[in-house]
Amino acid sequence: MTSRTAFFFDELCLWHSVGPHAQILPVGGWVQPPSGGGHAESPDSKRRLKNLMDVSGLSARLQVRSAPPLDEDDLLRVHSTAYLQRFKALSDAGGGELGPQAPIGPGSYEIAKLSAGLAWAAVNAVLAGEADKAYALSRPPGHHCSADGAMGFCFLANAALAAELAIARHGLSRVAIVDWDVHHGNGTQSIFYQRGDVLTLSLHQDSCYPPGSGGAEDRGEGDGLDANLNIPLLPGGGHQAYLDAMRLLVLPALRRFRPELIIVACGYDANAVDPLARMQAHSDTFRSMTRQLADYADAEANGRLVLLHEGGYSEAYVPFCGLAALEALSGVRTEVEDPLLELIVAQQPGAPMRELQTRLLEAQAEQRGF
């Protein structure tokens, strides 16, 4: 039996080029060229996830689909004309640095539009009743991108665009965006900071990226007051930190807001072997968080849950984290076993750190009235 979970994918998204870099540093001067592709935002983590889905049999159990690029009028619902023109001009000229840690290559503008199109198609499939839940393997990612600026590998605000279109075309009045990428979703926050119809929640490693961003004191402004929830987690917090954050803050915030749709900015860079963070999560962390949101959505939001792929830079381990999330989303369990799970579980933080993290989360929950 095929699951009623849709999976949106297009090989062209994996052809977005970030140029010659060593991890995140442009090659040149004292930065030696790497022997391989070199850049952290490599397509291989996504391609290997799709390949693992295929060989495990999961792809055959899903509705695998593609989608057209998002058109210019829809991009303008979030992004400024000047920014889109600047992006397209640099892309047409062969690429370069569009913003901080935001290199592009030839054709990146069109590929980013396709990535945003996959994100919207996943949301639309759920809202139109074509699928119960959906996942978009979108690349490039989007949660650092603001209305008028690229940043941190992100060029179009995929989740924000999908939320805006859900409101405009399906008449929704309350959309929640839960961002568990390990880096703060600063772009998404900035787009909705003064709006009360979109609840933005970001779970991220404290003081990681962007510098100085993502404090718990940032709660929104005007109509958006208390519609922004940042949950900074102590570096190395591990699996239990995420379970506590879900229990103490994320689920209570959703119950208070009562969203008609939940969009997840689904990064896997909180995993224990990611080169750009230090959070010590593992595949069962993402399985558990997805399962909790799916259960909440089934009970309170007509089942409407959509995951949009964001960061995750361990080419070997992201596939196991992504597969775990997709299994939880679809209710289909494959025979795949995580080869690093036992090792990562054995290295989880000790009781003193877990207790400190829990106390910090409890204090934040009390401040928010949960």
Buried (B, 14 or more C-beta within 10 A) or exposed (E): EEBBBBBBBBEBBBBBBBBBBBEBBBBEEEBEEBEEBBBBBBBBBBBBBBEBBEEBEBBEBBBBBBBEBBEEEBBEBBBBEEBBEBBBEBBEEEBBEBBEBBBBBBBBBBBBBBBBBBBBBBBBBBBEEBBBBBBBBBBBBBBBBBBBBBBBBBBBBBBBBBBBBBBEBBEBEBBBBBBBBBBBBBBBBBBBBBBBBBBBBBBBBBBBBBEEBBEBEBBBEEEBEBBBBBBBBBBBBBBBBBBBBBBBBBBBBBEEBEBBBBBBBBBBBBBBBBEBBBBBBBBBBBBBBBBBBBEBBBEBBBBBBBBBBBBBBBBEBBBBBBBBBBBBBBBBEBEBEBEBBEEBBEEBBEEEBBEEBBEBBBEBBEEBEB
